[in-house]
Amino acid sequence: VQPMTITGALLGFPGNVNDLPRIQASFAERLFDISQDVAVTFRGLRLADGAPTGGAGTNGGALRITADGANVLVDRVRFSNNTAATGAAISNSGTLVVEGSDFVANVATTGAAAIQTNATGSTTLRGSSIREIRNDGVTREALRVLQGGILVVENSYI
């Protein structure tokens, strides 16, 4: 299986994040679901308004990684206004590295407005920011790690 790269900014990163290409779901569905052991890179994008519905599970509004052998790199991506029960922006069961990215105004109804790392998952958050989180439930959290999961946060603003 060949690695996949989804890139929005091919010739350098724009000075204004609003100039990045936007992939939007209009709160009708999740944006990406990675269910196989693959390598995927998301670079220079805005992922917005994702919300899982129906039988697709309730976690991971923009991105859900269910394959524990998946390797996902998120590089300079803005996640905004995504909604889910947990992991409003990302729900991760694989290996995830997030670099230079921004999570803003994502909403979780149970917990983890930005990223949920599941029991088989490993998440590294590096040089990124999480802002304006909102949980509609009792728990207020930006990040959640389930027992067995691994989370490393480096030089990030939460």
C-alpha positions as CSV (number, residue, x, y, z in Angstrom):
1,V,0.0,0.0,0.0
2,Q,1.4,3.4,-1.0
3,P,1.4,6.3,1.5
4,M,-1.2,9.0,0.8
5,T,-0.7,12.7,1.1
6,I,-3.6,15.2,1.1
7,T,-2.0,18.6,0.6
8,G,-3.5,22.0,0.3
9,A,-0.5,24.3,0.2
10,L,2.0,23.0,-2.3
11,L,4.2,26.0,-2.7
12,G,4.8,27.0,1.0
13,F,2.5,27.9,3.8
14,P,0.4,31.0,3.4
15,G,0.8,33.9,5.9
16,N,-3.0,33.8,6.6
17,V,-4.5,30.4,7.6
18,N,-7.7,31.5,6.0
19,D,-6.0,31.2,2.6
20,L,-5.6,27.4,3.1
21,P,-8.0,25.2,1.1
22,R,-11.0,24.2,3.2
23,I,-12.7,20.8,3.4
24,Q,-16.1,21.2,5.0
25,A,-18.8,18.7,5.9
26,S,-21.6,21.1,6.9
27,F,-22.3,19.1,10.1
28,A,-23.6,16.3,7.9
29,E,-20.8,13.7,8.2
30,R,-17.2,13.0,9.3
31,L,-14.6,14.3,6.9
32,F,-12.1,11.4,7.0
33,D,-12.3,7.8,8.4
34,I,-9.0,5.8,8.3
35,S,-9.9,2.2,9.0
36,Q,-6.9,0.3,7.5
37,D,-3.2,0.1,8.3
38,V,-2.0,2.9,5.9
39,A,0.2,5.9,6.0
40,V,-1.6,9.2,5.5
41,T,-0.4,12.9,5.6
42,F,-2.7,15.9,5.9
43,R,-0.8,19.1,5.1
44,G,-1.8,22.7,4.8
45,L,-5.6,22.4,5.1
46,R,-8.6,23.6,7.0
47,L,-10.9,20.8,8.1
48,A,-14.2,22.2,9.3
49,D,-17.8,21.4,10.4
50,G,-17.4,17.6,10.6
51,A,-20.0,15.7,12.6
52,P,-20.4,11.9,12.6
53,T,-24.0,10.7,12.1
54,G,-25.9,7.5,12.1
55,G,-24.1,4.2,12.2
56,A,-20.7,5.8,11.6
57,G,-19.8,6.0,15.3
58,T,-19.9,9.1,17.4
59,N,-16.2,10.0,17.8
60,G,-13.9,12.0,15.6
61,G,-15.8,14.8,13.9
62,A,-13.1,15.7,11.3
63,L,-10.9,12.6,11.5
64,R,-11.3,9.1,12.9
65,I,-8.4,6.7,12.9
66,T,-9.7,3.2,13.9
67,A,-6.8,1.1,12.5
68,D,-4.2,0.6,15.2
69,G,-1.5,0.1,12.5
70,A,-2.3,3.4,10.7
71,N,0.4,6.1,10.7
72,V,-1.0,9.6,10.3
73,L,0.8,12.9,10.1
74,V,-1.1,16.1,10.5
75,D,1.0,19.1,9.4
76,R,-0.2,22.7,9.6
77,V,-3.9,21.9,9.6
78,R,-6.6,24.0,11.2
79,F,-9.5,22.0,12.7
80,S,-12.5,24.2,13.4
81,N,-16.1,23.8,14.4
82,N,-16.1,20.0,14.4
83,T,-18.5,18.2,16.6
84,A,-18.6,14.7,18.1
85,A,-19.3,12.9,21.4
86,T,-15.5,12.7,22.1
87,G,-12.5,13.6,20.0
88,A,-14.5,16.4,18.3
89,A,-11.6,17.0,15.9
90,I,-9.7,13.7,16.0
91,S,-10.3,10.3,17.5
92,N,-7.1,8.2,17.3
93,S,-6.5,4.5,17.7
94,G,-3.3,4.4,15.5
95,T,-0.1,6.4,15.5
96,L,-0.7,10.1,15.1
97,V,1.7,13.1,14.9
98,V,0.3,16.6,14.9
99,E,2.7,19.4,14.1
100,G,2.1,23.2,13.8
101,S,-1.6,22.8,13.8
102,D,-4.5,24.7,15.3
103,F,-7.7,23.4,17.0
104,V,-10.3,26.1,17.4
105,A,-14.0,26.0,18.5
106,N,-14.4,22.2,18.3
107,V,-17.3,20.9,20.4
108,A,-17.5,17.6,22.3
109,T,-20.7,16.4,24.0
110,T,-18.9,14.0,26.4
111,G,-15.2,15.0,26.3
112,A,-12.0,15.7,24.4
113,A,-12.9,18.7,22.3
114,A,-9.6,18.4,20.3
115,I,-8.2,14.9,20.4
116,Q,-9.1,11.6,22.0
117,T,-6.3,9.0,22.1
118,N,-7.9,5.5,22.4
119,A,-6.4,2.5,24.2
120,T,-4.3,1.3,21.2
121,G,-3.4,4.9,20.1
122,S,-0.3,7.0,20.4
123,T,-0.5,10.8,19.8
124,T,2.3,13.4,19.7
125,L,1.1,17.0,19.7
126,R,4.0,19.3,18.8
127,G,4.1,23.1,18.2
128,S,0.3,23.3,18.0
129,S,-2.5,25.2,19.8
130,I,-5.9,24.2,21.2
131,R,-8.3,27.1,21.8
132,E,-11.9,28.0,22.4
133,I,-12.8,24.4,23.3
134,R,-16.4,23.6,24.4
135,N,-17.8,20.5,25.9
136,D,-21.6,20.4,26.1
137,G,-21.4,17.7,28.8
138,V,-20.1,18.0,32.3
139,T,-16.5,17.3,31.6
140,R,-14.4,20.1,30.2
141,E,-11.3,18.8,28.5
142,A,-9.2,19.5,25.4
143,L,-7.5,16.1,25.3
144,R,-8.4,12.7,26.5
145,V,-6.3,9.6,26.8
146,L,-7.9,6.2,27.4
147,Q,-6.1,3.6,29.5
148,G,-3.3,2.1,27.5
149,G,-3.1,5.1,25.1
150,I,0.0,7.3,24.9
151,L,0.0,11.1,24.7
152,V,3.1,13.4,24.3
153,V,2.7,17.2,24.2
154,E,5.7,19.3,23.2
155,N,5.8,23.1,22.8
156,S,2.1,23.5,22.4
157,Y,-0.5,26.0,23.7
158,I,-3.6,24.6,25.4
